[in-house]
Amino acid sequence: MRAAVIRQYRADLSLETVPDPEGEADGVVLKVLACGICRSDWHGWVGEHPKVKLGAIPGHEYCGEVVAAGPLARWRVGDRVIAPFILSCGECPECRSGQTTTCRAQRVPGFGEPGAYAEYISAPHAHNLARLPDNLTPALAAGLGCRVTTAYHALTGRAALQAGEWLAVHGTGGVGLSLLLIGRALGARVVVVDVVPERLAHALSLGAEQAIDARDGDVAARIIGATGGGAHVSVEALGIEMTTNGSLECLRPLGRHVQVGLPTGHTATMRINMNAVYMMQLALYGTRGMPSWRYPSLLDLIARGVVDVRPIVAREVALSDASVELRAFDGPMAPGVAVITDFAG
């Protein structure tokens, strides 16, 4: 099969013919229909993620069609499915309690496992998969990836965002846009922060009440002023120290901070304003992905039009374009995300 391989960090991906994947007893082999290009992929491509070694095939935001199913998998050839990026074992204490994103034996495509920048992918632990709704295109399904799912769980499973509360979103990339759209669907009032005017304007067009350009100075003070005392919930979607502290400092007393941005490599350890946490009695939540059993509820909201994910996917690209898209994460980016839908080009 054709796949894009990391042969050198920060270099163009190598387009190669590699062996087709073999399925596992409890898994399936999928023909990849679409795969999102994510900032987490960028962390591996630049060499900052400890699980991404040279020779890796990236890609963890994918959907596909079953072409082979193991004897313990409940799926059949021809089924179209969406895969969460955390494939949980289903047997450990964490899985049995429903907290599958903390599975002790989890497997993550693109991060220690072959990913979906390829024509085919093996998906073990196929109990994690969800059926692709007929009215959801593969491109939009892949766009859900770790963006919409992570955002949904961050707001509903972790921070318990309520209608009428103020939500601050720091960074309006794919997950930031997802937070905005889901926050609005839940009845929250949303303020967004970014440094790209085009992104800020796009967020306003999608329902943000306030859009703050971080280049203009004290973000936290401006959010406190705009919200009449601070956000109830603030989400950091970049994984860097400055925006994490800005997220903490913009909260009102008893506010909830959610860390969605991936801190890895040089940002894995940060200097955090713990005095703000102490004095304002803040709650801090980490979040990563969404338990697979929650997929049907989110997909139902999308199918019924409660959450419109169409603004998230900006462009569909070929596998050969993936290197260009990864390089774009080095600088300010236009609104929306890219999804690979052509694996021959």
N, C-alpha and C positions, 0 to 999 in steps of 0.2 A: 504494500500500500504506500501511498504518498504521505509524507509527514514533514513537518518543520522541526528541526532539531537545533538545540543550542550547542554549537561547537566551540564558541568563544564568547565570553561575556561582552556585552555591548557591541557585538558585531551582528551583521545580518544573519538571520536564521538560515540554516542550511536545508534546502529542499531536497529530500532524499527518498529513495525507495527502501522501505524497511519491512521486516516480516509482519504479516498480519497478526493481530493479537489472538491469543487463545483464551477461550472462555473458562470460567471456573464452575464448580458444581452448583453453587448457589447464585451464580451470576449470569450475565448475558453479554453478548458481543453486539455492539451497535454500529450501524452505518451512521456516521455523524452527519446530521442535517444542518447544524449551525453551531458555532462556538463563539462566545463573546471574548473580546480582548480587554483585559482588566489590568488595573494598576498593580494588583497582586502578581500578575504575570511579569510585569515590569520589574518588580522587586527580585524575581528570580533571574530575569534576563540580565540585570546589571550585576548579579553575583552577590546580592545582599541576603538572600534567603538561604538558611543553612541546609535545607533539604533539596535545593535545586543544584544539581551537579552538571558538569559538562556532559553532553550526550542526552540530556533530558528533552522530552517532548512536552512543551507547555500546554495549557488549556484546561480549565476546570469549570467553565460555564457552558454547558452543552445540552443538546437534546439530540435524539436519534431514533432510528428504526431498528428494532430487534431483528438481527439476521441469524442469530444462534442463541439458544437458551439451554442452560445447564439443567440437570434432572431435578434440582431442588429449587429452581426459579419458577415463579408462578406466571411468568410472561411467555408469550408465544411469538413465533416469527411473524413479522409484519406489524406488531404493536409499536406505536410511537410513544416515546416516553421522555420525561424530563428527569435529569439526574441532579440531586443536590451535590455540592462539592465535597461535603463530608459524608463518606460512606461508612456508616456505623455497623458494628458487628451484630447488634441486636441481642447479645447475650450477657454482657458485663453488667454490673450493678447500675452504672450510669444509664445504659440503654434501657434496662428494665424499669428505671424510674421515669423514663420519658425524656431524659436530658441527653439525647443522642449526639449533640454537638460536642459533648465532653467524653465521648466513647474512648475507652482505654486502648482499643485496637483499631481506631479509625484509619481509613485509607483515603488519601486525597489525590485525585488525578492531577498531574502537573507538578506535584510536590512529593517526590519520592515514588510516584507511580507514573507510567506513561499517560500523557494528557491527550486532549482532543484537538490539537492543531494537527489533525490527521484524518484520513478517510474513515478509519474504524477505531473503536476503542473498546476495551474490555471493562465492563462495569460489574465488579464483584458485589456481594451483598445486595442483590437486586431487590430485596424487600424495601430498600430506600427509594426506589424509583416511583414516579407518579405518572399517570397517563396524561399525554398531551391533549388538551381540549381541542375539539375540531375547529373552533373559531379562533385559535391562537396560532399564528404562523410560527414556523421554526425560528425565524430571526428574532421575533419578540420573545419567544420562549427562552432562547439563549440569553437574551437581554435581561431576563429575570435573574439569571445566574446567581452570583453572590451579591448582587446589588439590591433588587427588589426584595428578595427573600430575607437578606440580612437586615434591610431597613424595616421590613414588616415586623420581624421578631424583635428588633431593637426597641421599637415604639410600643408594641403590644405585649411582648413576652418579657421584656426587661423593665422599661421605664413606665409602663402602664399609662401612656399618654391619654388625657381626657379631653373631651370636646370643650372648647373655650379656653384651653390653656395655650400659652405661648411656647412655641417650639423654635429654637435657634439651630440652624444648620450651618456648620463651618466647612465650606468646600462644596461646590455644586457640580461635581463630576457625576458619574453614573449613580453612585449610591446617594449622593447629595440630592440629585433630582428625584430619586426614589423616595427619600425621606420627605421631600416637599410634597410630592403627589399623595403619598399615603397619609402624611400629617393632615393635609387638607381634607382628604376623604374621611378622616376620623373626626373632623370638626375643629381641629386646632388652628390657631393663628400662627403664621410662619414668617420668620425673619431669616434671610440667608446672608452668608458672608462669602466673598470671593475677591479675587484681584483682577478678574477679566470682565470688563464692562459688558461684552456680548453675553456672557453667562448670566450676569446679574439682570440684564434686560430680559433674557429668556425666562429666568425664574419669576420675574414680575408678571410676565405674560401667562405663566402657569398658575398664578394665584398667590404668590408670596406677597405679603402686605408691606414688607420692608426689605430692601436690598442694600447691603452695606459693603462699600469698597474698602477692604482692609488696608489699602495703601494710604488712606486718608487719616490714619491715626487711631487712637484708643477704641478698639472694637467693642470691648466689654462695656465701657461707659456709654457708648452710643446705643448698644442694645438695651441697656438698663433704662436709658431715656426713652427709647422707642416703645418699650413694652410696659412702661409705667412701674418699674421696679425690678425688672429682670425676667429672664425666661424661666418657665417652670421646668422645662426639659431642654437640654442642649446636647447636641451630638457632634462629635469631632469625626470628620470623614476623610482625613488626610494622613494621620499617623505621625505628626510632627509636634515638637515641643511648643512652639509659639501658639498654634491653634488649639492645642489641648489646654494650655493655661487660659487662653481667651475664652474657651468653652466653660471652664470652671468659673472664671471671674465674672461672666455675664449672667450667672444664675441669681435668682432671688433666694432668700433664706429657705432652707429645706428643699432646694431644687435638686434635680437629678441629672447628672452627667452620664452620657453613654459613649464609650470608646469604641467606635466602629473602624476608624482608620487603622491600618496595620502598622504597628511599631516594630520594625525589624532592622537589622544591620546597624547603622549609626544612630538610628532613632529608638532602638530597643530600650535604652535607659534614658530617662528624661529627668530634668529638674522641675518638679511640680510645686505649685503654690499650695502647700498643705495647710497654711494658715487660713486661706480662703475656705478650704474644706472644713476646717475645725470651727472657725468663727461663724460661718453661714450654715453649719450643720448639714452639709451636702451629702447626697448619696452618689456613689460612683459605681457604674456598671460596666463590665466588659461584655462584649457580645461577639459572636463569630458564627456566621451562618444561621440556619434555622432548622429545628428538628424536622425530620422528614415527615412525621405524622401530621405536621401543621400545613403541609403543602395543599391538601384538598381545600382547606378553608380559604387560603389565599387565592387559589385558582378559581374558586367559586366567585369571590369578589371581583376578580378580573373578568370572568365570563359574564357576570351580570352588569358589568360596566360601572361598578362602584369605584374601582380603581382602574384608571386608564394608563397603561404602560407605554402607549405608542410614542409619547414624546422622548422616551429614553434612547431609543435606537436611532442614531442620526445617519448611519451609512452601513451598507452591506459591502463587504470587500472579499477579495480572493485570498487564498492562503499565501500567495506570493507577496501580498501587501502587508502581511502581519509585522514585518520588521519596521516598516515606515510608521505604523500605528504605535508600536512600542516606543520608538524614538520620540514620538510626539509627547509622551508623558514627561519628558525632560523639561518641558516649558509650558507656558499657558496654552490651554486647549479650548477649542470651540465647544459649544454645547453638544451634549449627546455622546453616545458611545458607538464604537464600531463592532460589527459582528461578521465573522467569516461565514459565508454561505456558499462559496465556490471553492471546492477543494482540488479542482483540476487546474485552475488558473494561477 
